[in-house]
Amino acid sequence: MAIITRTNLAAISAYNGLVSATKLFSESSLRLSTGLRINNPSDDPAGYVFSERMKTNLRSLEQVQRYNQTSRSMVQTASDGISSIIDLLQDMRQLAVASANSTLTTADRTANQTQFSSLRDQIDSVANNTFFNAKSLLDGSYDSGTATLKFQVGADANMTITLNISSLTAAAIGVSTLSVDTQDNANTALTGLDSAIDLVTNEAANVAVVDNRLEKAGDLVSNQIENSTTAISGVEDTDIAEEAIKLALTSILRQTSSAALAQANLYPQTVLSAILPG
């Protein structure tokens, strides 16, 4: 076997091993310190693209989740207003029933009419003053054919739940001209009030259905956020146990490579000392 001193092949090999071990040691150290398996796109190009796409979707879902409760608050504001109108109609019906009874005097019916008119005015007050974020909800502003409330429930375009709310003013529900000042008018009022109560309770059910849909949509978004987070973690995050083992292994390799390099650097001198007289 030839003895070569000009080119130290053993030292070159040991040096390359040291460089490789140091690179692996640095990668493991970085992954352990950041907790991330992918710190640069070059670490895993396909995984990087996937995780960034999932992060974009995740951030959109988190925004949807934040506004889901706001959407429900708007719908529940409308629901509360509708409930108030139903209560007022029921009070008006009680007065109509009383005025339809022959035991009442004209003065009694006049008093009932005064209260009846006040309740009717209160219906208009509720319908015209139920607002959410400067949006009037019960005055017909969002009636079918006028405008539509749209609630974003997903991360992509057109993932919405819509809601239309009919006008619930006294005139719109047919009670603006009713009166209870006579028995005949009281009986007529009962029929009109029953129709109005049916109309408004149907509107209440319509709004309640949308609230329930928003609740379910919010639950779905929460699950999607959890699943997306898990998927991103599976691609991006470091397996701490695995990287700790790699770090220990590469640390040993660095030490052995350094020792081998030191020995290899002594080789030419050792050879020369052996073949040349001292």
C-alpha contacts under 8 A as a table, 3 or more apart, distances in Angstrom:
res1	aa1	res2	aa2	distance
4	I	7	T	6.51
4	I	8	N	7.36
4	I	268	P	7.93
5	T	8	N	6.16
5	T	267	Y	7.86
5	T	268	P	5.04
5	T	271	V	7.60
6	R	268	P	7.90
8	N	11	A	5.37
8	N	12	I	6.42
8	N	264	A	7.39
8	N	265	N	7.53
8	N	267	Y	7.88
8	N	268	P	7.41
9	L	12	I	5.07
9	L	13	S	6.17
10	A	13	S	5.13
10	A	14	A	6.08
10	A	261	L	7.67
10	A	264	A	5.54
11	A	14	A	5.01
11	A	15	Y	5.90
11	A	260	A	7.67
11	A	261	L	5.31
11	A	262	A	7.92
11	A	264	A	4.73
11	A	265	N	5.89
12	I	15	Y	5.02
12	I	16	N	6.16
13	S	16	N	5.21
13	S	17	G	6.25
14	A	17	G	5.03
14	A	18	L	6.16
14	A	257	S	5.66
14	A	258	S	7.46
14	A	260	A	5.85
14	A	261	L	4.96
14	A	264	A	7.48
15	Y	18	L	4.97
15	Y	19	V	6.20
15	Y	257	S	7.12
15	Y	258	S	7.75
15	Y	261	L	6.04
16	N	19	V	5.08
16	N	20	S	6.18
17	G	20	S	5.15
17	G	21	A	6.09
17	G	254	R	7.99
17	G	257	S	5.99
18	L	21	A	5.12
18	L	22	T	5.97
18	L	253	L	7.43
18	L	254	R	5.57
18	L	257	S	4.93
18	L	258	S	6.35
19	V	22	T	5.12
19	V	23	K	6.16
20	S	23	K	5.16
20	S	24	L	6.32
21	A	24	L	5.14
21	A	25	F	6.00
21	A	250	T	5.48
21	A	251	S	7.55
21	A	253	L	5.87
21	A	254	R	5.39
21	A	257	S	7.89
22	T	25	F	4.92
22	T	26	S	6.05
22	T	250	T	7.22
22	T	251	S	7.96
22	T	254	R	6.16
23	K	26	S	5.14
23	K	27	E	6.22
24	L	27	E	5.08
24	L	28	S	6.21
24	L	247	L	7.87
24	L	250	T	6.36
25	F	28	S	5.25
25	F	29	S	6.07
25	F	246	K	7.64
25	F	247	L	5.66
25	F	250	T	5.23
25	F	251	S	6.37
26	S	29	S	5.00
26	S	30	L	6.09
27	E	30	L	5.17
27	E	31	R	6.17
28	S	31	R	5.08
28	S	32	L	6.08
28	S	243	E	5.72
28	S	244	A	7.52
28	S	246	K	6.63
28	S	247	L	5.55
29	S	32	L	5.19
29	S	33	S	6.06
29	S	247	L	6.75
30	L	33	S	5.10
30	L	34	T	6.04
30	L	35	G	8.00
31	R	34	T	5.35
31	R	35	G	5.37
31	R	36	L	5.20
31	R	37	R	5.53
31	R	38	I	7.81
31	R	39	N	7.49
31	R	238	T	6.17
31	R	243	E	7.36
32	L	35	G	5.12
32	L	36	L	7.27
32	L	238	T	6.95
32	L	240	I	6.52
32	L	243	E	6.72
32	L	244	A	7.47
35	G	237	D	5.89
35	G	238	T	5.22
35	G	240	I	7.53
36	L	39	N	6.10
36	L	236	E	5.58
36	L	237	D	4.32
36	L	238	T	4.77
37	R	43	D	7.72
37	R	235	V	7.66
37	R	236	E	5.20
37	R	237	D	5.08
37	R	238	T	4.46
37	R	239	D	7.69
38	I	41	P	6.95
38	I	43	D	5.48
38	I	44	D	6.46
38	I	47	G	7.82
38	I	48	Y	6.90
38	I	235	V	7.95
38	I	236	E	5.33
38	I	237	D	7.27
39	N	43	D	6.73
40	N	43	D	5.47
40	N	44	D	7.76
40	N	48	Y	7.90
41	P	44	D	5.93
41	P	45	P	5.14
41	P	48	Y	5.56
42	S	45	P	5.55
44	D	47	G	5.20
44	D	48	Y	5.89
45	P	48	Y	5.05
45	P	49	V	6.28
46	A	49	V	5.26
46	A	50	F	6.25
47	G	50	F	5.08
47	G	51	S	6.04
47	G	235	V	6.18
47	G	236	E	7.48
48	Y	51	S	5.22
48	Y	52	E	6.10
48	Y	236	E	7.78
49	V	52	E	5.31
49	V	53	R	6.16
50	F	53	R	5.23
50	F	54	M	6.17
51	S	54	M	5.00
51	S	55	K	6.00
51	S	232	I	5.43
51	S	235	V	6.78
51	S	236	E	6.99
52	E	55	K	4.93
52	E	56	T	6.23
53	R	56	T	5.22
53	R	57	N	6.45
54	M	57	N	5.08
54	M	58	L	5.97
54	M	228	S	6.57
54	M	232	I	6.71
55	K	58	L	4.82
55	K	59	R	6.09
55	K	228	S	7.93
55	K	232	I	7.39
56	T	59	R	5.37
56	T	60	S	6.43
57	N	60	S	5.16
57	N	61	L	6.22
57	N	155	A	6.49
58	L	61	L	5.02
58	L	62	E	6.16
58	L	225	I	6.11
58	L	228	S	6.37
58	L	229	T	7.41
59	R	62	E	5.07
59	R	63	Q	6.34
60	S	63	Q	5.11
60	S	64	V	6.30
60	S	155	A	5.29
61	L	64	V	4.94
61	L	65	Q	6.11
61	L	154	G	6.61
61	L	155	A	5.40
61	L	221	V	6.43
61	L	224	Q	7.67
61	L	225	I	6.47
62	E	65	Q	4.96
62	E	66	R	6.26
62	E	225	I	7.06
63	Q	66	R	5.13
63	Q	67	Y	6.40
64	V	67	Y	5.27
64	V	68	N	5.93
64	V	152	Q	6.72
64	V	153	V	6.09
64	V	154	G	6.42
64	V	155	A	6.94
64	V	221	V	7.61
65	Q	68	N	5.08
65	Q	69	Q	7.32
65	Q	218	G	6.28
65	Q	221	V	6.49
65	Q	222	S	7.09
66	R	69	Q	6.47
66	R	70	T	7.37
67	Y	70	T	4.86
67	Y	71	S	6.10
68	N	71	S	5.06
68	N	72	R	6.25
68	N	151	F	7.93
68	N	152	Q	7.83
68	N	153	V	7.03
68	N	214	L	6.95
68	N	215	E	7.96
68	N	218	G	6.12
69	Q	72	R	4.93
69	Q	73	S	6.02
70	T	73	S	4.98
70	T	74	M	6.36
71	S	74	M	5.20
71	S	75	V	6.40
71	S	151	F	6.40
71	S	214	L	7.67
72	R	75	V	5.04
72	R	76	Q	5.94
72	R	211	D	5.97
72	R	214	L	6.55
72	R	215	E	7.54
73	S	76	Q	5.02
73	S	77	T	6.04
74	M	77	T	5.10
74	M	78	A	6.51
74	M	132	F	5.91
75	V	78	A	5.16
75	V	79	S	6.21
75	V	207	V	6.69
75	V	210	V	7.61
75	V	211	D	6.23
76	Q	79	S	4.72
76	Q	80	D	6.04
76	Q	211	D	7.16
77	T	80	D	5.17
77	T	81	G	6.34
77	T	130	T	7.36
77	T	131	F	7.71
77	T	132	F	7.06
78	A	81	G	5.14
78	A	82	I	6.22
78	A	130	T	6.88
78	A	137	L	6.14
78	A	138	L	6.94
78	A	207	V	7.56
79	S	82	I	5.07
79	S	83	S	6.15
79	S	204	A	6.20
79	S	207	V	6.38
79	S	208	A	7.10
80	D	83	S	5.07
80	D	84	S	6.29
81	G	84	S	5.10
81	G	85	I	6.43
81	G	126	V	6.36
81	G	127	A	7.28
81	G	130	T	6.25
81	G	138	L	7.71
82	I	85	I	5.07
82	I	86	I	6.28
82	I	138	L	7.90
82	I	200	V	7.01
82	I	201	T	7.98
82	I	203	E	7.77
82	I	204	A	6.16
83	S	86	I	5.06
83	S	87	D	6.27
83	S	204	A	7.30
84	S	87	D	5.10
84	S	88	L	6.31
84	S	126	V	7.55
85	I	88	L	5.00
85	I	89	L	6.19
85	I	123	I	5.69
85	I	126	V	7.07
85	I	127	A	7.94
85	I	200	V	7.77
86	I	89	L	5.08
86	I	90	Q	6.19
86	I	197	I	6.43
86	I	200	V	6.70
86	I	201	T	7.12
87	D	90	Q	5.12
87	D	91	D	6.29
88	L	91	D	5.07
88	L	92	M	6.20
88	L	119	L	6.06
88	L	120	R	7.60
88	L	122	Q	7.69
88	L	123	I	6.81
89	L	92	M	4.94
89	L	93	R	6.13
89	L	119	L	7.83
89	L	193	L	6.73
89	L	196	A	7.72
89	L	197	I	6.60
90	Q	93	R	4.99
90	Q	94	Q	6.33
90	Q	197	I	7.75
91	D	94	Q	5.13
91	D	95	L	6.55
91	D	119	L	7.74
92	M	95	L	5.16
92	M	96	A	6.31
92	M	116	F	5.69
92	M	119	L	6.73
92	M	120	R	7.81
92	M	193	L	7.77
93	R	96	A	4.90
93	R	97	V	6.15
93	R	189	A	7.73
93	R	190	L	6.21
93	R	193	L	6.38
94	Q	97	V	5.14
94	Q	98	A	6.27
95	L	98	A	5.04
95	L	99	S	6.11
95	L	112	N	6.09
95	L	116	F	6.82
95	L	180	V	7.36
96	A	99	S	5.09
96	A	100	A	6.12
96	A	180	V	5.61
96	A	186	A	4.86
96	A	187	N	6.99
96	A	189	A	6.38
96	A	190	L	6.09
97	V	100	A	5.20
97	V	101	N	6.82
97	V	186	A	6.98
97	V	187	N	7.64
97	V	190	L	7.17
98	A	101	N	5.50
98	A	104	L	7.58
99	S	102	S	7.67
99	S	104	L	6.56
99	S	108	D	7.83
99	S	109	R	5.63
99	S	112	N	7.15
99	S	180	V	5.93
99	S	181	D	7.16
99	S	182	T	6.83
99	S	183	Q	5.90
99	S	186	A	5.81
100	A	180	V	7.78
100	A	182	T	7.40
100	A	183	Q	4.48
100	A	184	D	7.19
100	A	186	A	5.25
100	A	187	N	6.00
101	N	104	L	6.18
101	N	183	Q	7.02
102	S	105	T	7.68
102	S	183	Q	7.55
104	L	107	A	7.95
104	L	108	D	5.67
104	L	109	R	6.65
105	T	108	D	5.02
105	T	109	R	6.37
106	T	109	R	5.11
106	T	110	T	6.13
106	T	181	D	7.50
106	T	182	T	7.59
107	A	110	T	4.97
107	A	111	A	6.25
108	D	111	A	5.14
108	D	112	N	6.24
109	R	112	N	4.84
109	R	113	Q	5.98
109	R	180	V	6.59
109	R	181	D	5.01
109	R	182	T	6.70
110	T	113	Q	4.95
110	T	114	T	6.30
110	T	180	V	7.95
110	T	181	D	5.53
111	A	114	T	5.16
111	A	115	Q	6.53
112	N	115	Q	5.18
112	N	116	F	5.91
112	N	180	V	6.88
112	N	181	D	7.27
113	Q	116	F	4.77
113	Q	117	S	6.01
113	Q	179	S	6.45
113	Q	180	V	5.41
113	Q	181	D	5.47
114	T	117	S	5.32
114	T	118	S	6.33
115	Q	118	S	5.00
115	Q	119	L	6.25
116	F	119	L	5.22
116	F	120	R	6.29
116	F	179	S	7.32
116	F	180	V	7.35
117	S	120	R	5.02
117	S	121	D	6.18
117	S	179	S	7.75
118	S	121	D	5.10
118	S	122	Q	6.23
119	L	122	Q	4.92
119	L	123	I	6.42
120	R	123	I	5.12
120	R	124	D	6.77
120	R	170	A	6.42
120	R	175	V	7.42
120	R	176	S	7.02
121	D	124	D	5.22
121	D	125	S	6.31
121	D	170	A	7.70
122	Q	125	S	4.79
122	Q	126	V	6.17
123	I	126	V	5.21
123	I	127	A	6.10
123	I	168	L	7.93
123	I	169	T	6.36
123	I	170	A	6.12
124	D	127	A	5.02
124	D	128	N	5.89
124	D	168	L	7.80
124	D	169	T	4.95
124	D	170	A	5.78
125	S	128	N	5.30
125	S	129	N	5.86
126	V	129	N	5.23
126	V	130	T	5.83
126	V	138	L	7.90
127	A	130	T	5.98
127	A	137	L	7.67
127	A	138	L	4.79
127	A	139	D	5.22
127	A	167	S	7.51
127	A	168	L	5.71
127	A	169	T	5.38
128	N	136	S	6.93
128	N	138	L	6.51
128	N	139	D	5.26
128	N	169	T	7.32
129	N	136	S	6.73
129	N	138	L	7.97
130	T	136	S	5.80
130	T	137	L	5.89
130	T	138	L	6.36
131	F	134	A	5.75
131	F	135	K	5.18
131	F	136	S	4.49
131	F	137	L	5.91
132	F	135	K	5.16
132	F	136	S	6.73
132	F	137	L	7.38
136	S	139	D	6.47
136	S	141	S	6.54
137	L	140	G	7.13
137	L	141	S	6.49
137	L	142	Y	6.65
137	L	165	I	7.12
138	L	141	S	7.12
138	L	142	Y	7.72
138	L	165	I	6.55
138	L	166	S	6.81
138	L	167	S	5.42
138	L	168	L	5.68
138	L	169	T	7.58
139	D	142	Y	7.91
139	D	166	S	7.50
139	D	167	S	4.63
139	D	168	L	6.04
139	D	169	T	6.26
140	G	143	D	4.85
140	G	146	T	7.84
140	G	165	I	6.74
140	G	166	S	5.31
140	G	167	S	3.73
140	G	168	L	7.13
141	S	146	T	6.55
141	S	147	A	6.54
141	S	167	S	7.43
142	Y	146	T	5.87
142	Y	147	A	4.63
142	Y	148	T	5.33
142	Y	149	L	6.78
142	Y	163	L	7.96
142	Y	164	N	5.33
142	Y	165	I	5.46
142	Y	166	S	6.86
142	Y	167	S	7.99
143	D	146	T	5.38
143	D	147	A	6.23
143	D	148	T	7.20
143	D	164	N	5.25
143	D	165	I	5.00
143	D	166	S	4.53
143	D	167	S	6.42
144	S	147	A	6.50
144	S	148	T	7.01
144	S	164	N	5.63
144	S	165	I	7.27
144	S	166	S	7.09
147	A	164	N	7.44
148	T	162	T	6.54
148	T	163	L	5.95
148	T	164	N	5.42
149	L	162	T	5.48
149	L	163	L	5.06
149	L	164	N	6.40
150	K	160	T	6.07
150	K	161	I	5.75
150	K	162	T	4.49
150	K	163	L	6.56
151	F	160	T	5.19
151	F	161	I	5.14
151	F	162	T	6.24
152	Q	158	N	7.72
152	Q	159	M	5.95
152	Q	160	T	4.49
152	Q	161	I	6.68
153	V	159	M	5.76
153	V	160	T	5.38
153	V	161	I	6.89
153	V	214	L	7.41
153	V	217	A	6.10
153	V	218	G	7.27
153	V	221	V	7.71
154	G	157	A	7.83
154	G	159	M	5.13
154	G	160	T	7.10
154	G	221	V	7.17
155	A	159	M	7.28
156	D	159	M	5.98
161	I	210	V	7.47
161	I	213	R	7.84
161	I	214	L	7.56
162	T	210	V	7.82
163	L	207	V	7.42
163	L	210	V	6.97
165	I	203	E	7.00
165	I	207	V	7.67
166	S	203	E	7.34
167	S	172	A	5.95
167	S	173	I	7.73
168	L	171	A	7.91
168	L	172	A	5.71
168	L	173	I	5.87
168	L	200	V	7.28
169	T	172	A	5.12
169	T	173	I	6.33
170	A	173	I	5.44
170	A	174	G	6.11
170	A	175	V	5.20
170	A	176	S	4.92
171	A	174	G	5.09
171	A	175	V	5.99
171	A	176	S	4.79
171	A	177	T	7.83
172	A	175	V	7.89
173	I	196	A	5.29
173	I	199	L	7.09
173	I	200	V	7.63
174	G	177	T	7.45
174	G	192	G	6.75
174	G	193	L	7.96
174	G	196	A	6.39
175	V	178	L	5.32
175	V	189	A	7.88
175	V	192	G	6.54
175	V	193	L	6.70
175	V	196	A	7.13
178	L	185	N	7.28
178	L	188	T	7.59
178	L	189	A	5.41
178	L	192	G	7.47
179	S	182	T	7.83
179	S	185	N	5.76
179	S	186	A	6.34
179	S	189	A	6.28
180	V	183	Q	6.93
180	V	185	N	5.35
180	V	186	A	4.25
180	V	189	A	6.81
181	D	185	N	6.59
181	D	186	A	6.95
182	T	185	N	5.17
182	T	186	A	6.01
183	Q	186	A	4.95
183	Q	187	N	6.24
184	D	187	N	5.19
184	D	188	T	6.29
185	N	188	T	5.01
185	N	189	A	5.97
186	A	189	A	4.87
186	A	190	L	6.28
187	N	190	L	5.14
187	N	191	T	6.80
188	T	191	T	5.42
188	T	192	G	6.45
189	A	192	G	5.01
189	A	193	L	5.87
190	L	193	L	5.12
190	L	194	D	6.12
191	T	194	D	5.25
191	T	195	S	6.48
192	G	195	S	5.24
192	G	196	A	6.24
193	L	196	A	4.90
193	L	197	I	6.00
194	D	197	I	5.13
194	D	198	D	6.21
195	S	198	D	5.15
195	S	199	L	6.23
196	A	199	L	5.04
196	A	200	V	6.11
197	I	200	V	5.19
197	I	201	T	5.92
198	D	201	T	5.29
198	D	202	N	6.13
199	L	202	N	5.28
199	L	203	E	6.41
200	V	203	E	4.95
200	V	204	A	6.20
201	T	204	A	4.82
201	T	205	A	6.22
202	N	205	A	5.04
202	N	206	N	6.23
203	E	206	N	4.96
203	E	207	V	6.27
204	A	207	V	5.22
204	A	208	A	6.10
205	A	208	A	4.94
205	A	209	V	6.14
206	N	209	V	5.30
206	N	210	V	6.66
207	V	210	V	5.24
207	V	211	D	6.34
208	A	211	D	4.98
208	A	212	N	6.21
209	V	212	N	5.14
209	V	213	R	6.22
210	V	213	R	4.96
210	V	214	L	6.13
211	D	214	L	5.11
211	D	215	E	6.23
212	N	215	E	5.03
212	N	216	K	6.29
213	R	216	K	5.13
213	R	217	A	6.02
214	L	217	A	4.91
214	L	218	G	6.03
215	E	218	G	5.08
215	E	219	D	6.37
216	K	219	D	5.06
216	K	220	L	6.26
217	A	220	L	5.03
217	A	221	V	6.20
218	G	221	V	5.08
218	G	222	S	6.21
219	D	222	S	5.11
219	D	223	N	6.39
220	L	223	N	5.14
220	L	224	Q	6.20
221	V	224	Q	4.91
221	V	225	I	6.08
222	S	225	I	5.12
222	S	226	E	6.32
223	N	226	E	5.09
223	N	227	N	6.16
224	Q	227	N	5.08
224	Q	228	S	5.94
225	I	228	S	5.15
225	I	229	T	6.03
226	E	229	T	5.20
226	E	230	T	6.23
227	N	230	T	5.07
227	N	231	A	6.18
228	S	231	A	5.03
228	S	232	I	6.16
229	T	232	I	5.20
229	T	233	S	6.08
230	T	233	S	5.07
230	T	234	G	6.15
231	A	234	G	5.13
231	A	235	V	6.52
232	I	235	V	5.28
232	I	236	E	5.87
232	I	237	D	7.76
233	S	236	E	5.18
233	S	237	D	5.01
234	G	237	D	6.08
238	T	243	E	7.19
239	D	242	E	5.38
239	D	243	E	6.14
240	I	243	E	5.20
240	I	244	A	5.95
241	A	244	A	5.16
241	A	245	I	6.37
242	E	245	I	5.27
242	E	246	K	6.33
243	E	246	K	4.86
243	E	247	L	5.96
244	A	247	L	5.02
244	A	248	A	6.26
245	I	248	A	5.20
245	I	249	L	6.17
246	K	249	L	5.01
246	K	250	T	5.97
247	L	250	T	5.23
247	L	251	S	5.95
248	A	251	S	5.10
248	A	252	I	6.40
249	L	252	I	5.22
249	L	253	L	6.26
250	T	253	L	4.79
250	T	254	R	6.02
251	S	254	R	5.14
251	S	255	Q	6.38
252	I	255	Q	5.12
252	I	256	T	6.18
253	L	256	T	5.13
253	L	257	S	5.85
254	R	257	S	5.08
254	R	258	S	6.00
255	Q	258	S	5.12
255	Q	259	A	6.19
256	T	259	A	5.02
256	T	260	A	6.03
257	S	260	A	4.98
257	S	261	L	6.01
258	S	261	L	5.06
258	S	262	A	6.16
259	A	262	A	5.11
259	A	263	Q	6.27
260	A	263	Q	5.11
260	A	264	A	6.00
261	L	264	A	4.95
261	L	265	N	6.08
262	A	265	N	5.23
262	A	266	L	6.62
263	Q	266	L	5.23
263	Q	267	Y	6.65
264	A	267	Y	5.17
265	N	268	P	6.98
266	L	269	Q	5.56
266	L	270	T	6.13
267	Y	270	T	5.04
267	Y	271	V	6.17
268	P	271	V	5.14
268	P	272	L	6.13
269	Q	272	L	5.14
269	Q	273	S	6.02
270	T	273	S	5.15
270	T	274	A	6.27
271	V	274	A	5.11
271	V	275	I	6.35
272	L	275	I	5.34
272	L	276	L	5.72
273	S	276	L	5.57
273	S	277	P	7.25
273	S	278	G	7.08
274	A	277	P	7.72
